[in-house]
Amino acid sequence: MSQAPLSPYHPIAVIATWFGCGLLPKAPGTWGSLGALPFAYLIAIAGGWPALLLASLLAFVVGIWASSRYAARRGLKDP
């Protein structure tokens, strides 16, 4: 069963690439981390380190889910 191509605007693609930051050339993980810093800063200001820890764990779990589906839909081995 073949799946339709994954749009860059699909929620799985948006999450797995962190709004496209992970698609930038040369060190995509670094770009993704830099794209997340403003959100981390705002979360830390609003809720302190407990909120940042909870948000980090949530992002980790959701990121694993999204990246595995993104890789499968794109035919990639390593998300």
A tleap script that builds the chain and sets N, CA, C and O, in Angstrom:
source leaprc.protein.ff14SB
mol = sequence {
  NMET SER GLN ALA PRO LEU SER PRO TYR HIE
  PRO ILE ALA VAL ILE ALA THR TRP PHE GLY
  CYS GLY LEU LEU PRO LYS ALA PRO GLY THR
  TRP GLY SER LEU GLY ALA LEU PRO PHE ALA
  TYR LEU ILE ALA ILE ALA GLY GLY TRP PRO
  ALA LEU LEU LEU ALA SER LEU LEU ALA PHE
  VAL VAL GLY ILE TRP ALA SER SER ARG TYR
  ALA ALA ARG ARG GLY LEU LYS ASP CPRO
}
set mol.1.N position { 0.838 -1.170 0.000 }
set mol.1.CA position { 0.000 0.000 0.000 }
set mol.1.C position { 0.888 1.240 0.000 }
set mol.1.O position { 1.707 1.416 0.903 }
set mol.2.N position { 0.737 2.085 -0.986 }
set mol.2.CA position { 1.543 3.287 -1.129 }
set mol.2.C position { 0.839 4.468 -0.474 }
set mol.2.O position { -0.379 4.618 -0.571 }
set mol.3.N position { 1.625 5.299 0.193 }
set mol.3.CA position { 1.067 6.481 0.836 }
set mol.3.C position { 1.329 7.705 -0.034 }
set mol.3.O position { 2.281 7.737 -0.814 }
set mol.4.N position { 0.486 8.692 0.110 }
set mol.4.CA position { 0.661 9.941 -0.630 }
set mol.4.C position { 1.926 10.641 -0.139 }
set mol.4.O position { 2.326 10.465 1.011 }
set mol.5.N position { 2.554 11.431 -1.005 }
set mol.5.CA position { 3.741 12.179 -0.574 }
set mol.5.C position { 3.429 13.074 0.624 }
set mol.5.O position { 2.306 13.553 0.784 }
set mol.6.N position { 4.417 13.284 1.439 }
set mol.6.CA position { 4.256 14.072 2.655 }
set mol.6.C position { 4.521 15.546 2.349 }
set mol.6.O position { 5.628 15.913 1.955 }
set mol.7.N position { 3.517 16.373 2.529 }
set mol.7.CA position { 3.653 17.816 2.316 }
set mol.7.C position { 4.534 18.410 3.415 }
set mol.7.O position { 4.502 17.936 4.551 }
set mol.8.N position { 5.319 19.440 3.095 }
set mol.8.CA position { 6.110 20.091 4.144 }
set mol.8.C position { 5.235 20.788 5.183 }
set mol.8.O position { 5.723 21.171 6.246 }
set mol.9.N position { 3.941 20.956 4.883 }
set mol.9.CA position { 3.012 21.591 5.813 }
set mol.9.C position { 2.223 20.580 6.642 }
set mol.9.O position { 1.420 20.959 7.495 }
set mol.10.N position { 2.456 19.301 6.388 }
set mol.10.CA position { 1.790 18.255 7.164 }
set mol.10.C position { 2.292 18.344 8.608 }
set mol.10.O position { 3.478 18.592 8.825 }
set mol.11.N position { 1.421 18.150 9.592 }
set mol.11.CA position { 1.849 18.254 10.993 }
set mol.11.C position { 3.055 17.367 11.347 }
set mol.11.O position { 3.909 17.770 12.137 }
set mol.12.N position { 3.123 16.186 10.774 }
set mol.12.CA position { 4.275 15.310 11.047 }
set mol.12.C position { 5.559 15.955 10.540 }
set mol.12.O position { 6.577 15.934 11.233 }
set mol.13.N position { 5.522 16.527 9.344 }
set mol.13.CA position { 6.709 17.182 8.783 }
set mol.13.C position { 7.085 18.426 9.572 }
set mol.13.O position { 8.266 18.682 9.807 }
set mol.14.N position { 6.098 19.189 9.975 }
set mol.14.CA position { 6.356 20.409 10.740 }
set mol.14.C position { 7.022 20.076 12.073 }
set mol.14.O position { 7.977 20.744 12.471 }
set mol.15.N position { 6.529 19.052 12.763 }
set mol.15.CA position { 7.098 18.662 14.051 }
set mol.15.C position { 8.480 18.031 13.870 }
set mol.15.O position { 9.422 18.384 14.580 }
set mol.16.N position { 8.602 17.108 12.931 }
set mol.16.CA position { 9.863 16.384 12.746 }
set mol.16.C position { 11.003 17.287 12.299 }
set mol.16.O position { 12.164 17.017 12.608 }
set mol.17.N position { 10.689 18.344 11.582 }
set mol.17.CA position { 11.733 19.250 11.089 }
set mol.17.C position { 11.753 20.571 11.860 }
set mol.17.O position { 12.509 21.477 11.509 }
set mol.18.N position { 10.955 20.686 12.877 }
set mol.18.CA position { 10.785 21.892 13.691 }
set mol.18.C position { 10.597 23.104 12.797 }
set mol.18.O position { 11.429 24.009 12.744 }
set mol.19.N position { 9.469 23.087 12.097 }
set mol.19.CA position { 9.055 24.159 11.198 }
set mol.19.C position { 10.057 24.388 10.061 }
set mol.19.O position { 10.204 25.503 9.560 }
set mol.20.N position { 10.734 23.318 9.670 }
set mol.20.CA position { 11.682 23.403 8.561 }
set mol.20.C position { 13.107 23.694 8.971 }
set mol.20.O position { 14.001 23.635 8.127 }
set mol.21.N position { 13.357 24.005 10.226 }
set mol.21.CA position { 14.728 24.296 10.672 }
set mol.21.C position { 15.659 23.106 10.425 }
set mol.21.O position { 16.823 23.292 10.071 }
set mol.22.N position { 15.159 21.912 10.607 }
set mol.22.CA position { 15.967 20.717 10.419 }
set mol.22.C position { 16.269 20.400 8.970 }
set mol.22.O position { 17.007 19.456 8.688 }
set mol.23.N position { 15.716 21.168 8.044 }
set mol.23.CA position { 15.983 20.965 6.623 }
set mol.23.C position { 17.084 21.886 6.112 }
set mol.23.O position { 17.512 21.764 4.964 }
set mol.24.N position { 17.542 22.801 6.949 }
set mol.24.CA position { 18.606 23.714 6.542 }
set mol.24.C position { 19.920 22.947 6.377 }
set mol.24.O position { 20.171 21.996 7.116 }
set mol.25.N position { 20.755 23.345 5.426 }
set mol.25.CA position { 22.002 22.624 5.182 }
set mol.25.C position { 23.029 22.843 6.298 }
set mol.25.O position { 22.954 23.801 7.067 }
set mol.26.N position { 23.971 21.933 6.354 }
set mol.26.CA position { 25.090 22.000 7.308 }
set mol.26.C position { 24.589 22.037 8.750 }
set mol.26.O position { 24.184 23.089 9.243 }
set mol.27.N position { 24.615 20.932 9.396 }
set mol.27.CA position { 24.238 20.787 10.808 }
set mol.27.C position { 22.746 21.055 11.060 }
set mol.27.O position { 22.410 21.989 11.788 }
set mol.28.N position { 21.847 20.253 10.471 }
set mol.28.CA position { 20.413 20.491 10.653 }
set mol.28.C position { 19.964 20.382 12.107 }
set mol.28.O position { 19.033 21.074 12.518 }
set mol.29.N position { 20.610 19.529 12.885 }
set mol.29.CA position { 20.246 19.422 14.299 }
set mol.29.C position { 20.552 20.696 15.058 }
set mol.29.O position { 19.807 21.090 15.956 }
set mol.30.N position { 21.637 21.332 14.698 }
set mol.30.CA position { 21.998 22.601 15.328 }
set mol.30.C position { 20.979 23.676 14.984 }
set mol.30.O position { 20.570 24.443 15.856 }
set mol.31.N position { 20.563 23.742 13.724 }
set mol.31.CA position { 19.542 24.710 13.324 }
set mol.31.C position { 18.231 24.459 14.064 }
set mol.31.O position { 17.561 25.397 14.496 }
set mol.32.N position { 17.876 23.196 14.203 }
set mol.32.CA position { 16.653 22.865 14.934 }
set mol.32.C position { 16.733 23.297 16.389 }
set mol.32.O position { 15.758 23.801 16.947 }
set mol.33.N position { 17.894 23.099 17.000 }
set mol.33.CA position { 18.082 23.533 18.386 }
set mol.33.C position { 18.008 25.051 18.500 }
set mol.33.O position { 17.397 25.577 19.430 }
set mol.34.N position { 18.625 25.750 17.563 }
set mol.34.CA position { 18.567 27.211 17.583 }
set mol.34.C position { 17.133 27.712 17.400 }
set mol.34.O position { 16.735 28.710 18.000 }
set mol.35.N position { 16.366 27.012 16.570 }
set mol.35.CA position { 14.967 27.380 16.373 }
set mol.35.C position { 14.118 27.150 17.612 }
set mol.35.O position { 13.094 27.808 17.797 }
set mol.36.N position { 14.537 26.220 18.460 }
set mol.36.CA position { 13.786 25.918 19.678 }
set mol.36.C position { 14.147 26.841 20.843 }
set mol.36.O position { 13.380 26.949 21.800 }
set mol.37.N position { 15.293 27.502 20.778 }
set mol.37.CA position { 15.740 28.336 21.898 }
set mol.37.C position { 14.760 29.441 22.307 }
set mol.37.O position { 14.537 29.628 23.503 }
set mol.38.N position { 14.174 30.168 21.374 }
set mol.38.CA position { 13.218 31.191 21.821 }
set mol.38.C position { 12.025 30.606 22.596 }
set mol.38.O position { 11.545 31.205 23.558 }
set mol.39.N position { 11.563 29.444 22.168 }
set mol.39.CA position { 10.460 28.790 22.873 }
set mol.39.C position { 10.903 28.344 24.261 }
set mol.39.O position { 10.170 28.503 25.237 }
set mol.40.N position { 12.112 27.782 24.342 }
set mol.40.CA position { 12.642 27.348 25.637 }
set mol.40.C position { 12.784 28.534 26.583 }
set mol.40.O position { 12.467 28.431 27.768 }
set mol.41.N position { 13.250 29.635 26.067 }
set mol.41.CA position { 13.411 30.833 26.889 }
set mol.41.C position { 12.060 31.296 27.443 }
set mol.41.O position { 11.935 31.582 28.634 }
set mol.42.N position { 11.065 31.365 26.579 }
set mol.42.CA position { 9.735 31.802 27.020 }
set mol.42.C position { 9.126 30.835 28.031 }
set mol.42.O position { 8.487 31.264 28.992 }
set mol.43.N position { 9.319 29.538 27.820 }
set mol.43.CA position { 8.797 28.542 28.767 }
set mol.43.C position { 9.497 28.685 30.113 }
set mol.43.O position { 8.853 28.621 31.160 }
set mol.44.N position { 10.818 28.881 30.089 }
set mol.44.CA position { 11.582 29.041 31.329 }
set mol.44.C position { 11.161 30.299 32.078 }
set mol.44.O position { 11.070 30.287 33.306 }
set mol.45.N position { 10.905 31.374 31.357 }
set mol.45.CA position { 10.459 32.620 31.991 }
set mol.45.C position { 9.078 32.426 32.621 }
set mol.45.O position { 8.829 32.856 33.747 }
set mol.46.N position { 8.191 31.776 31.879 }
set mol.46.CA position { 6.802 31.623 32.328 }
set mol.46.C position { 6.653 30.617 33.463 }
set mol.46.O position { 5.870 30.837 34.387 }
set mol.47.N position { 7.405 29.506 33.402 }
set mol.47.CA position { 7.170 28.448 34.383 }
set mol.47.C position { 8.390 27.930 35.110 }
set mol.47.O position { 8.288 26.997 35.907 }
set mol.48.N position { 9.538 28.521 34.850 }
set mol.48.CA position { 10.756 28.070 35.524 }
set mol.48.C position { 11.252 26.738 34.988 }
set mol.48.O position { 10.773 26.224 33.978 }
set mol.49.N position { 12.237 26.198 35.710 }
set mol.49.CA position { 12.844 24.956 35.218 }
set mol.49.C position { 11.890 23.769 35.222 }
set mol.49.O position { 12.034 22.903 34.359 }
set mol.50.N position { 10.905 23.667 36.153 }
set mol.50.CA position { 9.989 22.522 36.054 }
set mol.50.C position { 9.190 22.524 34.745 }
set mol.50.O position { 8.991 21.472 34.137 }
set mol.51.N position { 8.737 23.695 34.317 }
set mol.51.CA position { 7.992 23.779 33.061 }
set mol.51.C position { 8.895 23.471 31.880 }
set mol.51.O position { 8.471 22.821 30.924 }
set mol.52.N position { 10.137 23.934 31.938 }
set mol.52.CA position { 11.084 23.651 30.861 }
set mol.52.C position { 11.403 22.161 30.791 }
set mol.52.O position { 11.514 21.598 29.701 }
set mol.53.N position { 11.547 21.528 31.938 }
set mol.53.CA position { 11.791 20.083 31.964 }
set mol.53.C position { 10.600 19.324 31.385 }
set mol.53.O position { 10.777 18.413 30.576 }
set mol.54.N position { 9.408 19.690 31.788 }
set mol.54.CA position { 8.209 19.025 31.273 }
set mol.54.C position { 8.066 19.241 29.765 }
set mol.54.O position { 7.746 18.307 29.031 }
set mol.55.N position { 8.303 20.467 29.305 }
set mol.55.CA position { 8.215 20.766 27.866 }
set mol.55.C position { 9.277 19.997 27.091 }
set mol.55.O position { 9.017 19.532 25.982 }
set mol.56.N position { 10.466 19.859 27.661 }
set mol.56.CA position { 11.543 19.111 27.001 }
set mol.56.C position { 11.184 17.638 26.865 }
set mol.56.O position { 11.404 17.034 25.815 }
set mol.57.N position { 10.636 17.065 27.920 }
set mol.57.CA position { 10.225 15.655 27.863 }
set mol.57.C position { 9.098 15.457 26.853 }
set mol.57.O position { 9.097 14.483 26.100 }
set mol.58.N position { 8.154 16.370 26.841 }
set mol.58.CA position { 7.057 16.282 25.879 }
set mol.58.C position { 7.582 16.408 24.453 }
set mol.58.O position { 7.177 15.650 23.572 }
set mol.59.N position { 8.481 17.361 24.222 }
set mol.59.CA position { 9.063 17.539 22.887 }
set mol.59.C position { 9.855 16.310 22.471 }
set mol.59.O position { 9.845 15.938 21.297 }
set mol.60.N position { 10.537 15.677 23.410 }
set mol.60.CA position { 11.298 14.472 23.128 }
set mol.60.C position { 10.385 13.340 22.659 }
set mol.60.O position { 10.648 12.703 21.639 }
set mol.61.N position { 9.323 13.098 23.401 }
set mol.61.CA position { 8.398 12.003 23.069 }
set mol.61.C position { 7.680 12.278 21.748 }
set mol.61.O position { 7.594 11.401 20.889 }
set mol.62.N position { 7.173 13.479 21.593 }
set mol.62.CA position { 6.466 13.830 20.360 }
set mol.62.C position { 7.440 13.822 19.183 }
set mol.62.O position { 7.070 13.421 18.080 }
set mol.63.N position { 8.679 14.259 19.406 }
set mol.63.CA position { 9.692 14.261 18.358 }
set mol.63.C position { 10.042 12.869 17.874 }
set mol.63.O position { 10.218 12.656 16.674 }
set mol.64.N position { 10.144 11.917 18.789 }
set mol.64.CA position { 10.408 10.527 18.394 }
set mol.64.C position { 9.253 9.997 17.552 }
set mol.64.O position { 9.467 9.370 16.514 }
set mol.65.N position { 8.042 10.249 18.000 }
set mol.65.CA position { 6.869 9.809 17.252 }
set mol.65.C position { 6.861 10.416 15.851 }
set mol.65.O position { 6.709 9.698 14.863 }
set mol.66.N position { 7.024 11.735 15.764 }
set mol.66.CA position { 6.947 12.425 14.472 }
set mol.66.C position { 8.100 12.037 13.554 }
set mol.66.O position { 7.897 11.820 12.360 }
set mol.67.N position { 9.310 11.950 14.105 }
set mol.67.CA position { 10.456 11.645 13.242 }
set mol.67.C position { 10.390 10.230 12.685 }
set mol.67.O position { 10.807 9.993 11.552 }
set mol.68.N position { 9.870 9.285 13.467 }
set mol.68.CA position { 9.758 7.914 12.946 }
set mol.68.C position { 8.732 7.854 11.810 }
set mol.68.O position { 8.950 7.165 10.814 }
set mol.69.N position { 7.631 8.565 11.956 }
set mol.69.CA position { 6.629 8.590 10.886 }
set mol.69.C position { 7.113 9.383 9.669 }
set mol.69.O position { 6.841 9.012 8.527 }
set mol.70.N position { 7.823 10.460 9.923 }
set mol.70.CA position { 8.389 11.265 8.839 }
set mol.70.C position { 9.378 10.435 8.024 }
set mol.70.O position { 9.339 10.447 6.794 }
set mol.71.N position { 10.250 9.727 8.701 }
set mol.71.CA position { 11.242 8.887 8.010 }
set mol.71.C position { 10.559 7.783 7.220 }
set mol.71.O position { 10.945 7.503 6.086 }
set mol.72.N position { 9.548 7.155 7.807 }
set mol.72.CA position { 8.849 6.076 7.108 }
set mol.72.C position { 8.144 6.597 5.864 }
set mol.72.O position { 8.180 5.952 4.816 }
set mol.73.N position { 7.503 7.756 5.967 }
set mol.73.CA position { 6.787 8.319 4.815 }
set mol.73.C position { 7.746 8.782 3.730 }
set mol.73.O position { 7.396 8.764 2.550 }
set mol.74.N position { 8.954 9.198 4.110 }
set mol.74.CA position { 9.934 9.666 3.139 }
set mol.74.C position { 10.849 8.552 2.655 }
set mol.74.O position { 11.660 8.762 1.753 }
set mol.75.N position { 10.724 7.350 3.259 }
set mol.75.CA position { 11.577 6.234 2.867 }
set mol.75.C position { 12.993 6.356 3.384 }
set mol.75.O position { 13.927 5.853 2.759 }
set mol.76.N position { 13.165 7.016 4.517 }
set mol.76.CA position { 14.485 7.210 5.109 }
set mol.76.C position { 14.716 6.170 6.220 }
set mol.76.O position { 13.773 5.667 6.830 }
set mol.77.N position { 15.995 5.868 6.459 }
set mol.77.CA position { 16.313 4.911 7.505 }
set mol.77.C position { 16.543 5.587 8.858 }
set mol.77.O position { 16.112 5.068 9.887 }
set mol.78.N position { 17.210 6.726 8.865 }
set mol.78.CA position { 17.604 7.369 10.112 }
set mol.78.C position { 16.877 8.696 10.282 }
set mol.78.O position { 17.192 9.663 9.588 }
set mol.79.N position { 15.908 8.758 11.194 }
set mol.79.CA position { 15.206 10.021 11.386 }
set mol.79.C position { 16.100 11.038 12.060 }
set mol.79.O position { 15.675 12.168 12.304 }
savepdb mol mol.pdb
quit
